[in-house]
């Protein structure tokens, strides 16, 4: 199957939906490419990485930091990487973030591509060109927006995915349904996680549908001036919780979506808060949580979506339709305290 090419403002990305990892050598020459992956994937798919220059990182969000980027750059120098080297991230959101970030700054920018290996990376993290690292508890505080040259989906790589990573990915799928696709929301309500794990064709269609939602949003608004900001539904509070409480990304934004639905009910008259909460719980995601609200507000105030004393918050008018609302930090603090 030939790739589908999607144009962005300054470049384009080739998407290889439903391909096999073995086809990667037709896309990038192993002699002039470097793969980046983590220890878990490397040990699960050792044969896959044979005959490729590979940099293996420790897994997890805790390593999505500048020290890891520095280590990758040092190893690239040891491989004699130059401006024609292609950097390829094989992994979940942490790996795609680090790969895109390093490729954007090494020698002021070299080619890169992704083979996402988690549901979350396939439907969200690998798409759209946002590449970044965390600084302390502040998520993605430093980074770039630069599109990958290609993205290859090999659904066979999901076989080794732990259950908690399936759950993690469905948080982003539910987010897309909440903000852009009421029909998909209803489909998810009628199914379960097992439905998608057991029926390959149904899973492949769902992953592609979600990838297309994000691609279309990014094509319209690559640099997050308008519609792309809606993709942050659940992320404002979620990011403030994620690193402080060592939650997975999916867990954190699921809690964030729960609170955002309640704020939507209060400020926009949103009537489906219970449906959102039930759907998250149906896919084994957390909803309500006790947390230090003052501490979380302190981190939230440093969110990139803050503009002076106001926060641009994504709210729902109805299922499948999100809007951006500017809320004063003092009002937001009162609402969160009351929930």
N, C-alpha and C positions, 0 to 999 in steps of 0.2 A: 504494500500500500504506500503510495507516494505521500510526502509530507504536505500539510496545509500551511500556507504562508500567511501570516497576519502582519499588517503594516502598523507601525507605531510612528511617532513624530519624526524621529531621526533615523530609524532603522526598521528591520522586520525580524520576526522570529519564526522559524520553521517548527511546526508541531508534528511529531511522529506519534499519532495515537495508535495504541494497540500494536506496538512493534516488539521486537525481541532485542535484548541487550547485545546479542551477537552481531546485530546490524550496526552497532556503534562504530566499528572499524571502517564502515563505508562512509560514515559522516565525518569522522576525525581520524587522521593518521596516527596510530599508536606511537610512531617515532617522534612526533612533534606535539604530543598531548600529555597532560598530567592529570590523573584522576585524584580527587579528594573524597575520602569516605571516612566512616568511623569504625572503631574496633568491632562493634557488634556485627555490622554488615560484612566487614572484611572476613571475619571468622565464619560467618554463615554462608558466604559465597566465594570462598578462596579461589576456586578454579576460574571464576568469572574475571578476576583481576589479573590472571596470569598474562604475561607479555605486555603489561601496561606499566608505565611509571606511576607509582601510587603513593600518595601521602595519607597516612592513617592517623586520625585524630581520636581523642577520647570523646565518648558520646555525651550528649546532654547540653542543656541551655547554659549550665554553669561555665562551659568552655567557649561560649559565643562571645569572646572578649578579645581585646587588642593583643594580649599576649599570645593567643592562639594564632591570630593573623600574622604576627611577627614570626612565629615558628614556621608557619606555612611558607612565608616569603623566603626565609633562610633556606628551607629545603628546596624551594624552586630555584634559588641561586645555585645550590649544589647540583641540581639537574641541568644547569646551564640554560634555564628558560629564557627565551627572548620574546620579541614582540610578535613573532609568528606562532608562538606556543599557544595551544588551546587548553584552557583549564576547564575540567569537567567535574561537577559536583554530583556524586552518587550517594543519595541519602535523603533524609527528611529536611525539615525547615531550617535546622541549625546548619547543616552542611550546605544547603543552597545559599543561605545568607552569607556564610563565610566565603564560599567560592566566588559569588558575585562581587562581594566587597573587595576581596584581594585582587581579583581580575581587573577591577575598576581602578585600582591604585598602583598596581605593579607596572613599572615602566609607563605610567600615566594611562594605562588601559590596554589589555590584551583580550583576544576573543575568549568567550566562555559559553558553556552549555550545561544543561542539567539532565540527569536521569533521576527523577523523584521516586523514592521507594516507599513512601507512606501515603495514606489517603489524604492527609492534611497537605502534604507537599504537592500532590498531584492536582488538587482542586484549588489551592490557594498559594502556599508559600513560594513555589517555583515560578509563578506567573506574575508578570507586571513590573519586573525590574527593580523592586525595592530590595536592597541588599544592605545589611547593617549588623552592628554589634551592640552589645549591652555595655553600659557603664554603671557598675554597681547595681542598684535596684532599678535603674532607669532603662527600660526596654528600648532597643533600637535607637538609642540617643545619637549615635554616629553612623552615617551610612551614605549611600548613593542611590540614585535612580538611573539604572542602565540595563537595557534589555539583553537577555541571553540570545545567542545566535540560534540555538535550537533547544527543544525540550522533547525528550523521548519517554513515552509511557510503556513500560513492560509490566503488565499486571501480574506476571509470575513472581515478581519480586515482593508482592504483597503476601505471599504464602508464609514467609518467615516473620510477618508482623505480629507482635504480641497483641493480645486483646485490648489492653489499655490504649494502644496506638490507633486501633480501629475506632474506639470511642472518641479519642482525641480529634480525629479527622472529621467525624460526623458533627462536631460542634460547628465547624466552618460551613458544612453543607446546610445545616439548619439555619445558620446566619444568612446564607444566600437566599434560602426559601423565605425567611422573614422579611428581607428587604426588597426582593426582586421577583419572587416566583411563588404566588399563592397556590398554583396547581401542584408544584413540587412539595409544598408544605403538606397538602392533602395526601399526596402519594406517600410521604414519610409517615404520616399519621396511620395509614393503612398497613404499613410494613413494619418490620423490626430489623435490628442489626443482622440477625441470622438470615433474613431474607436476602440481603445483599451479599453476605459472606458465602451463601450456598448457591446463589444463581449468578453465574459469571456474566452473562449477557446483560442482566439487569444492573449489576454493579458497573460494568463498563459504560453503559448508557448514562448512569447517574454521574459518574466521574466526568465524562465528557460534557454533560449538560452543565455541570458546575464550572468546569474549566471555561466553557463558552461564556457563561455569565460574567466571569471575571475578565476574560479577554475583551469583551465588548465594552465593559465599564472603563478599562484602562485605555482602550483605543480612543474613547471619547474624551478622557481626562487623565492623561498619563502623569501629570505632575501635581495631581490632587488639589485642583482649584475649585472643583465643583462635585460632580457625581461620584467620583472615586472615594470621597470622604465617607460616603454611605457604607462602604465596606468596613468601616470601623465600628459598626454596630456591636455593642458588647465589649469593645476593646478598651474604652477609656478607663472604666473601673477595672476591667479584667487585667490590663497591663499593670495597673497599680497594685493588684493583688499577686500577680504571677510570681515575680521574683522574691517578694517579701515573704510569701508563705510556701515557696518551693512547690507551686502547683504546676501541672502540665499546662500548655497553652490552651488546650481544649477545655480543661476544667475551669481555668480562670475566666475565659470569655463566656463560658456557659453561665457562671455566676453573674458576670457582667451583663449578659443578655437578660437574665431574670430581673435584675434591678432596673435595667433600661426599659423593660416592658412595663414595670410598675411606674417609672417616671413618665413613660408615654401615656399611661392611663390617667395620670394626674394632670399632665400638661397638654395632651393632645386628644384626650377622650378615647384612647385606644381600648377596645372592648375584648381583646383576645388574650389577655395576660395569662389566664389559666391554661389556654391551649398551648401557648409557648412553653410554659413551665412543664406541662404534662408531656410535651414532645421531647423536651430535653431529658426528662426523667425516663422516658420510653427508650432512649438511646444510652441509658446508664450514666448520664452526665449529672454533676451536682448542680443544685439550683440556689438554695438559701444557705448562707454561711455566716457564722459569727466572726467578726474581724475588728481590729482596732481602727475605728472609723476616722479618728483624728490622724493617726499615722498614715493611713491610706490616702486621706485628703492631702497630706503634705506631699506625697509622691505624685498624686494626681495633678497637683498644681504645676508640676514640671512637665506635664504631658505636652507633646508637640502641637496638639489641637487647641491649646490655651492661647487666647489673644488678650493680653493685659489682664483685666479682672473678670474676663468672661471665658467660658468653655464652649467650644462648638461640639454639641452632643448629638449623636444620631438617635432619633426616636421613630417610633412607628405610628403612622396615622391609621393604618389597617394592615392586616397580614398581607405581605407582598408589596407594601408601599412604605418606604422610609423617607424621612425628611431630616434636614440639619436644623437644629435649633440652638440659638445662642442663649446660654443660661449663665447668669452671674455666679461667680464662685460661692458667694455667701448664700444664695438661694439653693445652689446644688448641695452645699454642705448641710443645710437645714433639711432638705428632702432626704438625703442619704441617712442622716441621723434619725429621721422619723421612720424609715423603712425597717 
